[in-house]
């Protein structure tokens, strides 16, 4: 907590120490830039050093500045030597190329010829030397290749063609001093007549940042200049470094130019620079962590305040109750190590502020907690949905992603990340998408495991059914004891609960098989249906032509049942919030009407689904009534003669349930506002004006504000007689707390709104949202049905259109074709079914938890406890 809100940041006590840390950070940034420029990477800190003392901080500052000064000197000297060597080489190449341009290839007196058409031919006609009264001047240099065309065009327009310019690329690439890239410079040689044209050429060359070099006129002068350039280049290539006197390690200047037998391009300077960089690589990671800790400590100390005697430093902090003893021990050890004669102490103080929320997680629960926190951080001691999401989130995901093969691939991928979770290559990856997958590895592991389970329920493995147990349907019994043999006419359109199969080739009635493309298995025939399949869906449905109709009905009812159970569980979790916050009136006035409304309408729908499943079997499924029509008639208070009732007295029961649901709405709307209004008007003698103390413990983590001071511990006094440590502090208020902080109140059980209109408006919004949400949220759970069918159909299409083509030829050629077909099938499976479909199912499961489940009981209006701690990877 900031105890100096009225003090400027530049006037606080430890601002000088903070500035010194920032200066050292600037030095560290320079050192890191030099390392990056040299192509070296700065590794993590090998250990966890403690924050340095004042003397150690001065030593770190001195050593870092010394290394920075050495790097500046050696880098500057190396850059100047490299620049000088680059200029000498460019000048040498200019003279060499210019020698070819200006050399005489014909004797004097030869006939006049036209202008040279080749860049390799001399630009001076030998006959021009007869005109001794005309003086030809040259401008030579190098230019960036990107500027050649514009440079040549401007020269021609400015000088009106009174010049001869030749351009040729340099034989070897050289470094660009502006960008550091290696480029191939272009050499130019311009000959002209007249001083005015020469001034224009030089100005244009300066504007295009050309490196212009003097060009001797005579052959002898050019040869002498080239010889001198060779000598200077050889001298610069073997420079030896001798550091200046004093301490070892200071950067020196070149003391002598020593010739050697073999060329070494600035080897000595490079070696000396490498030694300095080695020192930086060893010391900089530790220095950065130390300075970071020291700066963080001083920033926290700047938030502290002094007591009236200016001798006691006071800080207000939130601290978990279970960690108070550790804080006291740490303060005691700090006082002992610092040699202080006065021990620090901790004192609890009451406050009316809402405490922050601390939820302790581990590597397994952190992923699920982050999903909940993305919706909103739990209020103090509010029910945390994360423990329940550990089971419900992967299960809801698996309902939409049910496939044994796909779930197994996802499970193995997550298992690999879990087994190698301590690998530095996985933890320190720079790809943000990969880090997201890695942080949620346990979540992906459970999603894959649950997908395998639901895949066995759906009996799907890469869209193909597996025969774990023998099928409960017998085709042989139907063929031997049914109309298939005698030729009677079965129903043309079989119901969805009976499998319709493609006719087999047999010796039965050929006429019957010819007129019936599909055959229906009738469970009423003896021996055809032998009972339910032991686990999941019978594999015979994968061969049936009405397979999709059967799964459509099954998954739709399953989605409705699971959705209503999930919402009902969320409403029941609100009991813990009402009881813990001592709002027991909400159990009767809110929770009870909500449960009545949900169960009377949609709970009854679940009852109808299960009742129909139990009462009607495959034998009498043709006379089973429609649940949807019964549910519609329930709201219309009517009955349909064509739709038989499921049980006796169904219409009166449905009428009573609808009346109960409608009667619960006004109770939910007016119950809480009227109760609070009556409670406010009722006299409450003996109730204190301000509620002191804070709640401790709870499902969302307990915290407590403490007072840390560096003064002599006060003697314990009786309750109500404690004197404030700061001048002007009132009893019951926090240190330096403003009046608005105290009057704002928190989320205590006795917190009330004084405006009845505001209470009623809030409750009306909640009632409308809940009643309409029960309808819309139930329909929203149908996405489980839609996504599950879509995933199954995509898997089947991918198998039919890709993988099945590899099994067409049962020969050696077919085996060769199977390899690329399987590769395409594997790539499409991972890209479409695992990544895209998996992401889609994840987002839909996330929405069902945030909107349909958590809004039934979870507010999420709190804020996290951000404790003062040194993160080990803060500088990585």
C-alpha positions in Angstrom: 0.0 0.0 0.0 1.3 3.5 -0.9 1.7 5.4 2.4 3.1 8.5 0.7 0.4 9.5 -1.8 1.1 13.2 -1.4 4.8 13.0 -1.7 6.3 13.5 -5.1 8.3 10.6 -6.6 11.4 12.8 -6.7 11.1 13.8 -3.0 11.0 10.3 -1.4 13.7 9.1 0.8 15.4 6.5 -1.3 15.1 8.2 -4.7 18.9 8.5 -4.9 19.4 4.8 -4.6 16.8 4.1 -7.2 18.5 6.5 -9.6 21.8 4.8 -9.0 20.2 1.4 -9.9 18.8 2.9 -13.1 22.3 4.2 -14.0 23.7 0.7 -13.6 20.9 -0.7 -15.7 21.8 1.7 -18.5 25.4 0.5 -18.2 24.1 -3.1 -18.3 22.1 -2.3 -21.4 25.2 -1.0 -23.2 27.1 -4.1 -22.3 24.3 -6.3 -23.6 24.2 -4.4 -26.8 27.9 -4.9 -27.3 27.5 -8.6 -26.7 24.7 -8.8 -29.2 26.8 -6.9 -31.7 29.6 -9.4 -31.3 27.2 -12.3 -31.9 27.2 -13.5 -28.3 24.1 -14.5 -26.2 23.8 -13.7 -22.6 22.8 -16.8 -20.6 20.6 -17.0 -17.5 22.0 -16.4 -14.0 23.5 -19.7 -12.8 22.4 -19.1 -9.2 20.0 -16.9 -7.2 22.2 -14.2 -5.6 20.9 -12.1 -2.8 20.4 -8.4 -3.0 23.8 -6.6 -2.5 24.7 -4.4 0.4 25.7 -0.8 -0.1 29.4 -1.6 -0.3 28.8 -4.4 -2.7 26.6 -2.2 -4.9 29.4 0.4 -5.2 31.8 -2.4 -6.2 29.3 -3.7 -8.8 28.9 -0.1 -10.2 32.6 0.5 -10.3 33.4 -2.8 -12.1 30.6 -2.4 -14.6 31.6 1.1 -15.5 35.2 0.0 -15.9 34.2 -2.8 -18.3 31.9 -0.4 -20.2 34.8 2.1 -20.5 37.1 -0.6 -21.8 34.6 -1.8 -24.3 34.0 1.8 -25.5 37.7 2.3 -26.0 38.6 -1.0 -27.7 35.4 -0.8 -29.9 36.2 2.7 -30.9 39.8 1.9 -31.8 38.8 -1.3 -33.6 36.1 0.7 -35.6 38.7 3.3 -36.6 41.2 0.7 -37.7 38.6 -1.2 -39.6 37.4 2.1 -41.2 40.9 3.1 -42.1 41.6 -0.4 -43.6 38.4 -0.3 -45.5 39.2 3.1 -47.0 42.7 2.0 -48.0 41.3 -1.1 -49.8 38.7 0.9 -51.5 41.3 3.5 -52.7 43.5 0.6 -53.9 40.7 -0.9 -56.0 39.8 2.6 -57.4 43.4 3.0 -58.6 43.5 -0.5 -60.1 40.2 -0.1 -62.0 41.1 3.4 -63.0 44.4 2.2 -64.4 42.5 0.1 -66.9 40.2 3.0 -67.9 43.1 5.5 -68.5 45.7 3.2 -70.0 46.9 3.8 -73.6 46.1 0.8 -75.8 47.2 2.5 -79.1 50.3 4.5 -80.2 50.1 8.2 -80.7 49.1 9.3 -84.2 46.5 6.6 -84.8 43.3 7.6 -86.6 40.4 9.0 -84.6 37.8 6.4 -83.6 34.3 6.6 -82.0 33.6 6.5 -78.3 34.4 3.2 -76.6 31.4 0.9 -76.4 32.9 -1.4 -73.7 33.6 -0.5 -70.1 37.0 -2.4 -70.4 38.2 -0.2 -73.2 40.1 3.1 -72.5 37.9 6.1 -72.2 40.6 8.4 -73.6 41.3 8.4 -77.3 45.1 8.4 -78.0 44.6 11.2 -80.6 43.4 13.5 -77.8 47.0 13.7 -76.4 47.9 15.8 -79.5 45.9 18.7 -78.0 48.4 19.6 -75.2 46.6 22.8 -74.5 43.6 21.0 -73.0 43.9 19.6 -69.4 41.8 16.5 -68.5 40.9 16.1 -64.8 39.6 13.0 -63.0 37.2 12.4 -60.1 37.3 8.9 -58.7 35.6 7.1 -55.8 33.1 4.5 -54.8 29.3 4.7 -54.4 26.5 2.5 -53.0 25.1 0.3 -55.8 21.5 1.5 -55.0 22.5 5.1 -55.9 24.3 4.5 -59.2 21.5 5.1 -61.6 20.3 8.4 -59.9 23.9 9.6 -59.6 24.6 9.0 -63.3 21.4 10.7 -64.4 22.0 13.8 -62.3 25.6 14.1 -63.5 24.5 14.0 -67.1 21.7 16.6 -66.6 23.8 19.0 -64.4 26.9 18.9 -66.6 25.0 18.7 -69.9 27.2 15.8 -71.1 30.5 17.6 -70.7 32.0 14.6 -68.9 32.8 10.9 -69.4 31.7 8.7 -66.5 32.5 5.0 -66.2 31.2 2.6 -63.5 32.4 -0.9 -62.6 31.7 -3.1 -59.6 34.4 -3.7 -57.0 36.0 -7.2 -57.3 35.3 -8.0 -53.6 32.4 -7.1 -51.3 33.1 -4.8 -48.3 31.2 -3.8 -45.2 28.8 -0.8 -45.2 29.7 1.3 -42.2 26.1 2.6 -41.9 24.3 -0.7 -41.8 27.1 -3.3 -41.1 26.0 -5.3 -44.1 28.4 -6.7 -46.7 27.8 -5.1 -50.1 29.5 -4.8 -53.5 30.5 -1.2 -53.9 30.6 0.5 -57.4 33.7 2.3 -58.5 33.3 5.4 -60.7 35.8 7.4 -62.7 34.7 10.7 -64.2 36.8 12.7 -66.6 35.9 16.3 -67.4 37.2 19.6 -68.7 36.8 22.9 -66.8 36.9 23.9 -63.2 33.2 24.8 -62.9 32.1 21.3 -64.1 34.5 19.8 -61.5 32.9 21.8 -58.7 29.5 20.5 -59.8 30.7 16.9 -59.9 32.2 17.2 -56.4 29.0 18.7 -54.9 26.9 16.0 -56.5 29.2 13.3 -55.1 28.9 14.8 -51.6 25.1 14.8 -51.9 25.1 11.1 -52.8 27.5 10.2 -49.9 30.3 9.0 -52.3 33.7 8.2 -51.0 35.9 10.3 -53.3 39.7 9.6 -53.5 42.5 11.6 -55.2 43.4 10.3 -58.6 47.0 11.0 -59.7 47.4 12.1 -63.3 50.6 10.3 -64.3 51.3 6.6 -64.4 54.3 6.9 -62.2 52.4 8.7 -59.5 49.6 6.1 -59.5 52.2 3.3 -59.2 53.8 5.0 -56.3 50.5 5.6 -54.6 49.5 1.9 -55.0 52.8 0.8 -53.6 52.3 3.0 -50.5 48.7 1.7 -50.1 50.0 -1.9 -50.1 52.5 -1.0 -47.4 49.8 0.7 -45.2 47.4 -2.1 -45.6 50.0 -4.6 -44.5 50.9 -2.5 -41.5 47.3 -2.2 -40.3 46.8 -6.0 -40.7 49.4 -6.8 -38.1 48.7 -4.1 -35.4 49.8 -5.3 -31.9 48.0 -4.0 -28.9 49.8 -2.8 -25.8 47.5 -1.7 -22.9 48.3 1.5 -21.1 50.1 1.5 -17.8 48.1 1.0 -14.7 45.7 -1.8 -14.0 45.5 -4.8 -16.3 42.5 -4.9 -18.5 42.3 -1.1 -19.4 41.9 -0.5 -23.1 45.0 1.0 -24.7 45.9 2.7 -28.0 48.1 1.3 -30.7 51.7 1.9 -29.5 53.5 0.5 -32.6 53.0 -0.9 -36.0 54.9 -4.1 -36.2 55.4 -6.1 -39.3 54.9 -9.9 -39.3 55.6 -12.6 -41.6 51.9 -13.5 -42.3 48.9 -11.2 -42.4 46.5 -11.2 -39.4 43.6 -8.8 -39.9 43.3 -7.0 -36.6 43.8 -10.2 -34.7 45.4 -8.6 -31.7 42.5 -6.1 -31.3 39.9 -8.9 -31.8 41.6 -11.0 -29.1 41.7 -8.2 -26.6 38.0 -7.4 -27.3 37.1 -11.1 -26.9 38.8 -11.1 -23.5 36.7 -8.1 -22.3 33.5 -9.7 -23.6 34.3 -12.9 -21.8 34.4 -10.9 -18.5 31.1 -9.3 -19.4 29.4 -12.7 -20.1 30.6 -14.1 -16.8 29.6 -11.1 -14.6 26.6 -9.5 -16.2 23.9 -12.1 -15.5 24.6 -12.0 -11.7 24.9 -8.2 -11.7 21.6 -7.7 -13.4 19.7 -9.9 -10.9 21.4 -8.2 -8.0 20.6 -4.7 -9.2 17.0 -5.8 -10.0 16.5 -7.0 -6.4 18.1 -3.9 -5.0 15.9 -1.6 -7.1 12.8 -3.5 -6.2 13.6 -3.2 -2.5 14.1 0.5 -2.7 10.9 1.0 -4.6 9.0 -0.8 -1.9 10.8 1.3 0.8 9.7 4.4 -1.0 6.1 3.3 -0.3 6.7 3.1 3.4 6.1 5.9 5.9 7.9 7.2 9.0 6.2 7.5 12.3 5.9 10.8 14.3 9.5 10.4 15.7 11.0 9.9 12.2 12.8 6.8 13.5 10.4 4.1 12.7 9.7 2.9 9.2 6.1 1.6 8.7 4.7 -0.4 5.9 1.1 -1.8 5.3 0.9 -5.1 3.5 -1.6 -7.8 2.8 -0.3 -11.1 4.1 -1.8 -14.6 4.1 -2.7 -15.7 7.6 -0.8 -19.0 7.4 2.4 -17.1 6.3 2.5 -14.6 9.2 4.9 -16.7 11.2 7.3 -16.8 8.2 7.1 -13.0 7.8 7.9 -12.6 11.5 10.9 -14.9 11.2 12.2 -13.1 8.2 11.9 -9.7 9.9 13.7 -11.1 13.0 16.5 -12.6 10.8 16.8 -9.3 8.9 17.2 -7.3 12.2 19.8 -9.8 13.4 21.9 -9.7 10.1 21.8 -5.9 9.9 23.1 -5.6 13.4 20.2 -3.5 14.6 19.5 -3.2 18.3 15.8 -2.8 17.6 13.8 -5.7 16.2 11.1 -5.4 13.6 7.6 -6.6 14.5 4.3 -7.3 12.9 0.9 -6.1 14.2 -2.5 -6.9 12.7 -4.8 -4.0 12.2 -8.5 -4.0 11.3 -9.7 -2.7 8.0 -12.9 -2.5 6.1 -11.3 -2.9 2.7 -12.0 -6.0 0.6 -8.8 -8.2 0.8 -7.1 -9.6 -2.3 -7.5 -13.2 -3.3 -4.7 -15.7 -3.0 -5.3 -19.1 -4.6 -2.3 -21.5 -4.2 -1.8 -23.6 -7.2 0.7 -26.1 -8.5 1.8 -27.1 -12.0 -1.2 -29.4 -12.4 -4.0 -26.9 -11.3 -2.4 -23.7 -12.7 -3.8 -24.3 -16.1 -7.4 -24.8 -14.9 -7.1 -21.8 -12.5 -5.9 -19.6 -15.4 -9.1 -20.5 -17.3 -11.2 -19.3 -14.4 -9.1 -16.2 -13.8 -9.5 -15.2 -17.5 -13.3 -14.9 -16.7 -12.6 -13.0 -13.5 -10.6 -13.3 -10.3 -12.7 -14.7 -7.4 -13.8 -12.3 -4.7 -12.4 -12.8 -1.3 -13.4 -16.2 0.1 -15.8 -16.9 -2.8 -16.3 -20.4 -4.1 -13.6 -21.2 -6.6 -14.8 -23.1 -9.8 -11.3 -24.3 -10.7 -11.4 -27.6 -8.7 -14.6 -28.6 -10.3 -13.4 -27.5 -13.8 -10.6 -30.1 -13.5 -13.2 -32.8 -14.2 -16.0 -31.0 -16.0 -13.9 -29.0 -18.5 -12.1 -32.1 -20.1 -15.3 -34.1 -20.0 -17.4 -31.5 -21.8 -14.5 -31.1 -24.3 -14.4 -34.9 -24.8 -18.1 -35.1 -25.5 -17.5 -32.9 -28.6 -14.2 -34.6 -29.5 -15.0 -38.2 -28.8 -12.7 -40.5 -30.8 -10.2 -43.1 -29.5 -7.6 -42.5 -32.1 -7.7 -38.7 -31.9 -7.8 -38.7 -28.2 -4.8 -41.0 -28.0 -2.7 -38.8 -30.2 -3.6 -35.8 -28.0 -2.9 -37.8 -24.9 0.5 -38.9 -26.1 1.5 -35.4 -27.2 0.6 -34.0 -23.7 2.3 -36.9 -22.0 5.5 -36.1 -23.9 5.4 -32.5 -22.7 4.7 -33.7 -19.1 7.6 -36.2 -19.1 10.1 -33.6 -20.4 8.6 -30.6 -18.7 12.0 -29.8 -17.0 13.8 -29.6 -20.3 15.3 -26.1 -20.9 14.6 -26.3 -24.6 10.9 -26.7 -23.9 10.6 -24.1 -21.2 12.8 -21.4 -22.8 11.2 -21.5 -26.3 10.4 -18.1 -27.8 7.3 -19.2 -29.7 4.3 -17.8 -27.9 1.9 -20.5 -29.3 4.2 -23.3 -28.1 4.4 -21.7 -24.7 0.6 -21.6 -24.5 0.5 -25.4 -25.3 3.2 -26.1 -22.8 1.6 -24.2 -19.9 -1.6 -26.2 -20.5 0.0 -29.6 -20.9 -1.9 -31.1 -18.0 -5.2 -29.7 -19.3 -4.4 -31.3 -22.7 -3.5 -34.5 -21.0 -6.9 -34.8 -19.3 -8.7 -33.7 -22.5 -7.0 -36.5 -24.4 -7.7 -39.1 -21.7 -11.4 -38.1 -21.5 -11.6 -38.1 -25.3 -10.4 -41.7 -25.3 -13.2 -42.6 -22.8 -16.0 -40.9 -24.8 -14.5 -42.5 -28.0 -15.1 -45.9 -26.5 -18.6 -44.8 -25.6 -19.3 -43.7 -29.2 -17.3 -46.7 -30.4 -15.3 -44.6 -32.8 -11.6 -44.9 -33.7 -10.6 -42.7 -36.6 -14.4 -42.9 -37.6 -14.3 -46.8 -37.6 -16.1 -49.0 -35.0 -14.2 -51.5 -33.0 -15.6 -54.9 -31.9 -14.6 -55.2 -28.3 -17.6 -57.4 -27.4 -19.8 -59.5 -29.7 -22.7 -57.6 -31.2 -26.1 -58.0 -29.5 -27.8 -58.1 -32.9 -27.9 -61.4 -34.9 -28.2 -61.2 -38.6 -28.3 -65.0 -38.9 -31.3 -65.3 -36.7 -33.1 -62.7 -38.7 -32.3 -64.4 -42.0 -33.5 -67.9 -40.7 -36.6 -66.9 -38.8 -38.0 -63.8 -40.6 -39.6 -62.5 -43.7 -36.2 -62.4 -45.5 -36.7 -66.1 -46.3 -40.4 -66.2 -47.1 -40.7 -62.9 -48.9 -43.3 -61.0 -46.9 -43.2 -57.2 -47.0 -41.4 -55.5 -44.1 -41.9 -51.8 -43.4 -40.3 -49.7 -46.1 -39.0 -47.1 -43.7 -37.6 -48.7 -40.6 -37.6 -46.7 -37.3 -34.3 -45.1 -36.2 -34.0 -47.5 -33.3 -33.7 -50.5 -35.6 -30.6 -51.0 -37.7 -31.1 -51.3 -41.5 -28.4 -53.3 -43.2 -27.3 -53.8 -46.8 -28.6 -57.3 -47.9 -25.9 -60.0 -47.9 -25.4 -62.5 -50.7 -27.2 -65.7 -49.7 -29.4 -68.5 -51.1 -32.6 -66.9 -49.7 -35.4 -65.4 -51.8 -33.7 -63.7 -54.7 -36.8 -61.8 -55.6 -37.1 -60.4 -52.1 -33.5 -59.3 -52.0 -33.8 -57.8 -55.4 -36.7 -55.5 -54.4 -35.2 -54.5 -51.0 -32.0 -52.5 -51.0 -31.8 -52.5 -47.2 -33.0 -55.1 -44.7 -34.3 -54.2 -41.2 -33.4 -56.2 -38.1 -36.6 -56.8 -36.1 -35.9 -57.3 -32.4 -39.3 -59.0 -32.0 -38.0 -62.0 -34.0 -36.6 -64.6 -31.6 -32.8 -64.4 -31.3 -32.3 -61.2 -33.2 -31.8 -58.8 -30.3 -30.0 -60.3 -27.3 -29.8 -57.3 -24.9 -27.9 -54.1 -24.6 -24.3 -53.8 -25.6 -22.0 -54.1 -22.6 -20.1 -50.8 -23.1 -20.9 -48.0 -25.5 -22.7 -48.2 -28.8 -23.1 -51.5 -30.6 -20.6 -51.8 -33.6 -23.4 -53.0 -35.9 -24.7 -49.4 -36.0 -21.6 -48.4 -38.1 -22.9 -50.7 -40.9 -26.5 -49.5 -40.7 -27.8 -47.0 -43.2 -29.7 -45.1 -40.5 -26.6 -44.8 -38.4 -26.7 -41.0 -38.5 -30.3 -40.8 -37.5 -29.7 -43.0 -34.5 -26.7 -41.0 -33.3 -28.6 -37.8 -33.9 -31.3 -38.7 -31.4 -28.9 -40.2 -28.9 -26.5 -37.3 -28.8 -29.2 -34.7 -28.7 -30.8 -36.2 -25.6 -27.4 -36.7 -24.0 -26.5 -33.0 -24.5 -29.7 -31.9 -22.9 -29.3 -34.2 -19.9 -25.7 -33.2 -19.3 -26.4 -29.5 -19.7 -29.2 -29.4 -17.2 -27.1 -31.4 -14.7 -24.2 -29.0 -15.2 -26.4 -25.9 -14.7 -28.1 -27.4 -11.6 -24.7 -28.2 -10.1 -23.7 -24.5 -10.6 -26.8 -23.3 -8.8 -26.2 -25.7 -5.9 -22.6 -24.3 -5.5 -24.2 -21.0 -4.6 -25.2 -22.6 -1.2 -21.6 -22.3 0.0 -21.4 -18.6 -0.9 -24.7 -17.8 0.9 -23.8 -19.8 4.0 -20.2 -18.5 4.2 -21.1 -14.8 3.8 -24.0 -15.2 6.3 -26.6 -14.4 3.7 -29.0 -17.2 4.7 -32.0 -15.3 3.5 -30.8 -15.9 0.0 -31.1 -19.6 0.4 -34.9 -19.3 0.7 -35.5 -16.2 -1.4 -33.1 -16.9 -4.3 -31.6 -20.4 -4.3 -34.9 -22.2 -3.7 -36.9 -20.3 -6.4 -34.0 -20.9 -8.8 -33.9 -24.6 -8.2 -37.7 -24.9 -8.4 -37.8 -23.0 -11.7 -35.0 -25.1 -13.2 -36.2 -28.5 -12.0 -39.9 -27.9 -12.6 -39.3 -27.3 -16.3 -36.0 -28.7 -17.5 -35.5 -31.2 -14.7 -38.8 -32.6 -15.7 -37.5 -32.9 -19.3 -34.6 -35.0 -18.1 -37.1 -37.1 -16.2 -39.1 -37.7 -19.4 -36.0 -38.7 -21.3 -34.9 -41.3 -18.7 -38.5 -42.5 -18.2 -39.0 -43.1 -21.9 -35.6 -45.0 -22.1 -36.6 -47.3 -19.2 -40.2 -47.9 -20.1 -39.9 -48.5 -23.9 -37.5 -51.1 -25.3 -36.6 -52.0 -28.9 -39.6 -54.3 -29.0 -42.3 -51.6 -28.4 -40.4 -48.6 -29.7 -42.9 -48.1 -32.5 -45.6 -47.0 -30.1 -43.3 -44.7 -28.0 -44.7 -41.1 -27.8 -42.8 -38.0 -28.7 -41.2 -36.2 -25.7 -40.9 -32.9 -27.7 -44.7 -32.8 -28.3 -45.3 -33.5 -24.6 -43.0 -30.7 -23.6 -44.7 -28.2 -25.9 -48.2 -29.3 -24.6 -46.9 -28.8 -21.1 -46.5 -25.0 -21.7 -49.8 -24.8 -23.6 -51.7 -26.6 -20.8 -53.2 -29.0 -23.5 -52.9 -32.6 -24.5 -52.6 -34.3 -27.9 -54.7 -37.4 -28.5 -52.3 -38.6 -31.2 -49.4 -38.6 -28.8 -50.0 -41.1 -26.0 -49.1 -40.2 -22.4 -46.1 -41.7 -20.8 -47.8 -42.4 -17.5 -51.1 -41.9 -15.8 -51.9 -38.4 -14.6 -49.2 -36.8 -16.8 -51.3 -33.7 -17.7 -52.1 -32.7 -14.0 -48.5 -33.2 -13.0 -47.2 -31.0 -15.9 -49.8 -28.3 -15.0 -48.6 -28.2 -11.4 -45.0 -28.0 -12.4 -45.6 -25.1 -14.8 -47.6 -23.3 -12.0 -44.7 -23.8 -9.6 -42.2 -22.5 -12.0 -44.3 -19.4 -12.7 -44.9 -18.9 -9.0 -41.2 -18.9 -8.2 -40.5 -15.9 -10.5 -42.2 -13.3 -8.3 -40.5 -14.8 -5.2 -37.2 -14.5 -6.9 -38.0 -11.0 -8.1 -39.4 -9.4 -4.8 -38.1 -11.7 -2.0 -34.7 -10.2 -1.4 -35.6 -6.5 -1.9 -38.6 -6.8 0.5 -36.5 -8.6 3.1 -33.7 -6.1 3.0 -36.2 -3.2 3.2 -37.9 -4.7 6.2 -34.6 -5.5 7.9 -33.4 -1.9 7.4 -36.6 -0.5 9.0 -36.5 -2.9 11.9 -34.7 -1.6 15.1 -31.4 -3.2 15.7 -30.2 -2.2 19.2 -26.6 -2.9 20.2 -25.3 -3.3 16.7 -21.9 -1.6 16.2 -21.6 1.2 13.6 -18.4 -0.2 12.0 -17.6 -3.9 11.6 -14.0 -4.5 12.8 -11.8 -7.4 11.8 -11.6 -9.4 8.6 -12.6 -12.9 7.6 -10.0 -15.5 7.8 -9.7 -18.7 5.8 -12.0 -19.7 3.0 -12.0 -21.4 -0.4 -10.5 -18.5 -2.3 -7.5 -18.0 0.0 -7.3 -15.9 3.2 -5.3 -12.7 3.5 -4.9 -10.2 6.3 -3.4 -6.7 6.4 -0.4 -6.4 8.7 1.6 -3.5 10.0 5.4 -3.9 9.8 7.5 -1.4 11.8 11.1 -1.1 12.8 10.6 0.1 16.4 10.6 -1.3 19.9 7.6 -3.6 20.3 4.9 -2.0 22.3 3.6 -3.8 25.4 0.3 -5.6 24.9 -2.6 -3.6 26.1 -6.3 -4.4 26.6 -8.6 -4.6 23.6 -9.9 -1.2 22.7 -7.0 0.7 24.4 -4.4 0.4 21.6 -2.9 3.7 20.6 -2.3 4.5 16.9 1.4 4.4 15.8 0.8 7.3 13.4 -0.3 10.7 14.3 -4.0 11.3 13.3 -4.8 7.5 13.0 -8.3 6.7 14.1 -9.1 3.4 15.9 -10.3 0.8 13.4 -8.8 2.5 10.4 -5.6 1.4 8.5 -2.5 3.4 8.6 -2.7 6.6 6.4 -6.1 5.4 5.2 -8.4 8.0 3.8 -12.0 8.4 4.9 -13.3 7.2 1.5 -11.3 3.9 1.9 -13.1 3.2 5.2 -16.6 4.3 4.1 -16.3 2.3 0.8 -16.9 -0.9 2.7 -16.3 -4.4 1.5 -18.2 -7.6 0.9 -19.1 -8.2 4.5 -22.3 -10.1 5.2 -23.9 -6.9 6.6 -23.1 -4.7 3.6 -26.5 -3.3 2.4 -27.7 -0.9 -0.2 -29.6 2.1 1.2 -31.6 2.7 -2.0 -34.6 0.4 -2.4 -34.9 1.2 -6.1 -31.3 0.2 -6.7 -31.9 -3.1 -4.9 -35.0 -3.8 -6.9 -33.4 -2.9 -10.2 -30.5 -5.2 -9.4 -32.8 -8.1 -8.5 -35.0 -7.6 -11.5 -32.0 -7.8 -13.8 -30.9 -11.0 -12.0 -34.4 -12.5 -12.3 -34.7 -11.8 -16.0 -31.2 -13.0 -16.7 -31.7 -16.3 -14.8 -35.2 -17.1 -16.2 -34.3 -16.4 -19.8 -30.9 -17.9 -19.3 -32.3 -21.2 -18.3 -34.0 -21.5 -21.7 -31.1 -20.1 -23.7 -28.4 -22.0 -21.8 -30.3 -25.3 -22.2 -30.4 -24.7 -25.9 -26.7 -23.6 -25.8 -25.7 -27.1 -24.5 -27.0 -28.5 -27.8 -23.6 -27.4 -29.2 -22.3 -30.7 -27.6 -24.6 -32.6 -30.0 -23.7 -30.5 -33.0 -19.9 -30.5 -32.5 -19.9 -34.2 -31.8 -21.7 -35.1 -35.0 -19.6 -32.7 -37.0 -16.4 -34.3 -35.6 -17.6 -37.8 -36.4 -18.7 -36.8 -39.9 -15.4 -35.1 -40.7 -13.5 -38.2 -39.5 -15.7 -40.4 -41.7 -15.3 -38.1 -44.8 -11.5 -38.0 -44.3 -11.3 -41.7 -44.1 -13.6 -42.3 -47.1 -12.0 -39.8 -49.4 -8.4 -40.2 -48.5 -7.4 -43.4 -46.6 -9.8 -45.8 -48.3 -8.2 -45.0 -51.7 -5.0 -46.6 -50.5 -6.7 -50.0 -50.1 -8.1 -50.2 -53.6 -5.3 -52.3 -55.0 -4.1 -55.3 -53.1 -0.7 -55.6 -54.9 2.8 -54.2 -54.8 1.6 -51.1 -56.6 -1.1 -50.7 -54.0 1.5 -50.8 -51.2 3.5 -48.1 -52.9 0.4 -45.9 -53.3 -0.5 -46.5 -49.7 2.6 -44.6 -48.4 1.7 -41.1 -49.8 -2.0 -41.7 -49.1 -1.2 -42.4 -45.5 1.0 -39.4 -45.3 -1.8 -37.2 -46.6 -4.2 -38.8 -44.2 -1.9 -38.2 -41.2 -1.3 -34.5 -42.1 -5.0 -33.8 -42.6 -5.9 -35.6 -39.4 -3.4 -33.5 -37.4 -4.2 -30.2 -39.1 -8.0 -30.4 -39.3 -9.2 -32.9 -36.8 -6.7 -32.4 -34.0 -5.8 -28.7 -34.3 -8.8 -27.0 -35.8 -11.5 -29.3 -34.4 -9.6 -29.4 -31.1 -9.5 -25.6 -30.9 -13.1 -25.4 -31.8 -14.2 -27.9 -29.1 -11.9 -26.1 -26.5 -13.5 -22.7 -27.2 -17.0 -24.1 -27.0 -16.2 -25.9 -23.7 -14.8 -22.6 -22.4 -17.9 -20.8 -23.3 -20.1 -23.4 -21.6 -18.1 -23.0 -18.4 -18.0 -19.2 -18.4 -21.6 -18.4 -19.5 -23.7 -21.4 -18.6 -22.0 -22.7 -15.5 -20.1 -20.0 -13.7 -22.8 -17.2 -13.9 -25.0 -19.3 -11.7 -22.9 -18.7 -8.6 -19.6 -17.0 -9.5 -19.2 -13.2 -9.4 -15.4 -12.9 -10.1 -15.1 -9.3 -8.9 -12.0 -9.7 -6.8 -8.3 -8.9 -7.5 -5.2 -11.0 -7.1 -2.7 -10.8 -4.3 0.5 -9.8 -5.9 3.1 -10.5 -3.2 6.6 -9.0 -3.3 8.9 -11.7 -4.7 11.9 -12.1 -6.8 11.1 -14.1 -9.9 14.0 -16.3 -10.9 13.4 -15.8 -14.6 12.6 -12.1 -14.6 15.7 -11.1 -16.7 15.5 -14.0 -19.1 
